[in-house]
Amino acid sequence: MEFSTSLKLNHIFRRLYATSGHANTYLVLYARRNRSKENRVGLTCGKKLGHAVVRNRTRRRLREIYRLNEHRFARGYDIVVVARSAAVDADFAVLERAYLNLAKKAGILSEADR
């Protein structure tokens, strides 16, 4: 990822969970401004989704969606995406559309893509 890093610190995840998120059938997205010029992205998949193989595949798909559309996101945000159980069986295109719709609702897509 060119303009982003991974979000790994638990206290930042918890701070984002305290904000109001945006949700649809497949995902929940939490976003908050940070004080840097890059995005920090975290992905969460609960044990409800399935075994480790299923959870890791879901995380890889979400990471790839962000990587392909990274240029469309405004910079300077902490973003946490939580996968719901419907995301496991969803097609890639459907998941991508859901991700970008949530990003638009949260106001983190750059001005050119709105």
C-alpha positions as CSV (number, residue, x, y, z in Angstrom):
1,M,0.0,0.0,0.0
2,E,1.5,3.2,-1.2
3,F,-0.2,5.8,1.1
4,S,-1.2,3.6,4.0
5,T,0.1,1.5,6.8
6,S,-1.5,-1.2,8.9
7,L,-3.3,-0.4,12.1
8,K,-2.2,-2.8,14.9
9,L,-2.5,-1.0,18.2
10,N,-5.4,-2.1,20.3
11,H,-6.1,1.3,21.9
12,I,-6.6,2.8,18.5
13,F,-9.0,0.1,17.5
14,R,-11.0,0.7,20.7
15,R,-11.0,4.5,20.1
16,L,-12.4,3.9,16.6
17,Y,-15.1,1.5,17.9
18,A,-16.3,4.3,20.2
19,T,-17.1,6.5,17.1
20,S,-20.3,6.1,15.1
21,G,-19.7,3.6,12.3
22,H,-21.4,3.0,9.0
23,A,-22.7,-0.4,8.3
24,N,-24.4,-2.6,5.6
25,T,-25.0,-6.3,5.1
26,Y,-21.4,-7.2,4.6
27,L,-19.2,-4.7,6.5
28,V,-19.0,-2.1,9.2
29,L,-16.6,0.8,8.7
30,Y,-15.3,3.1,11.4
31,A,-13.2,6.1,10.4
32,R,-11.6,9.0,12.2
33,R,-9.1,11.7,11.3
34,N,-5.5,11.2,12.5
35,R,-2.7,13.7,12.6
36,S,-0.6,12.2,9.8
37,K,-0.6,12.4,6.1
38,E,-1.2,8.7,5.6
39,N,-4.1,6.3,6.3
40,R,-3.9,3.6,8.8
41,V,-6.1,0.6,8.0
42,G,-7.2,-2.2,10.3
43,L,-9.3,-5.2,9.4
44,T,-11.3,-7.3,11.9
45,C,-12.9,-10.7,11.4
46,G,-14.6,-12.4,14.4
47,K,-14.5,-16.1,15.1
48,K,-18.2,-16.2,14.1
49,L,-17.1,-16.1,10.5
50,G,-15.5,-19.5,10.5
51,H,-12.1,-21.1,11.0
52,A,-8.8,-19.3,10.5
53,V,-8.7,-20.2,6.8
54,V,-12.0,-18.5,6.2
55,R,-11.2,-15.4,8.3
56,N,-7.8,-15.0,6.6
57,R,-9.3,-15.3,3.1
58,T,-11.9,-12.6,4.0
59,R,-9.1,-10.3,5.4
60,R,-7.0,-10.8,2.2
61,R,-10.0,-9.9,0.0
62,L,-10.7,-6.7,2.0
63,R,-7.0,-5.8,2.0
64,E,-7.0,-6.2,-1.8
65,I,-10.1,-4.1,-2.2
66,Y,-8.4,-1.3,-0.3
67,R,-5.1,-1.7,-2.2
68,L,-6.9,-1.5,-5.6
69,N,-8.8,1.6,-4.6
70,E,-6.3,3.3,-2.3
71,H,-5.9,6.3,-4.6
72,R,-9.6,7.1,-4.2
73,F,-9.4,7.5,-0.4
74,A,-8.7,10.8,1.3
75,R,-5.5,10.8,3.3
76,G,-5.1,11.3,7.0
77,Y,-7.6,8.8,8.4
78,D,-7.6,5.8,10.7
79,I,-10.0,3.2,9.2
80,V,-11.2,0.0,10.7
81,V,-13.3,-2.4,8.7
82,V,-15.2,-5.2,10.4
83,A,-16.4,-8.1,8.3
84,R,-19.8,-9.5,8.9
85,S,-20.8,-13.2,8.2
86,A,-22.3,-12.3,4.9
87,A,-18.9,-11.1,3.6
88,V,-17.6,-14.7,3.6
89,D,-19.8,-15.9,0.8
90,A,-20.1,-12.6,-1.1
91,D,-18.6,-12.1,-4.6
92,F,-15.5,-9.9,-4.8
93,A,-17.4,-7.2,-6.9
94,V,-20.3,-7.1,-4.4
95,L,-17.8,-6.8,-1.5
96,E,-15.9,-4.0,-3.3
97,R,-19.2,-2.1,-4.0
98,A,-20.2,-2.4,-0.3
99,Y,-16.8,-1.2,0.9
100,L,-16.8,1.8,-1.4
101,N,-20.4,2.7,-0.5
102,L,-19.5,2.7,3.2
103,A,-16.4,4.9,2.5
104,K,-18.6,7.3,0.6
105,K,-21.1,7.4,3.5
106,A,-18.2,8.0,5.9
107,G,-16.9,10.9,3.7
108,I,-13.4,9.4,3.3
109,L,-13.4,9.1,-0.5
110,S,-11.4,11.9,-2.1
111,E,-13.3,14.8,-3.7
112,A,-12.7,13.6,-7.3
113,D,-14.4,10.3,-6.7
114,R,-17.6,11.5,-4.9
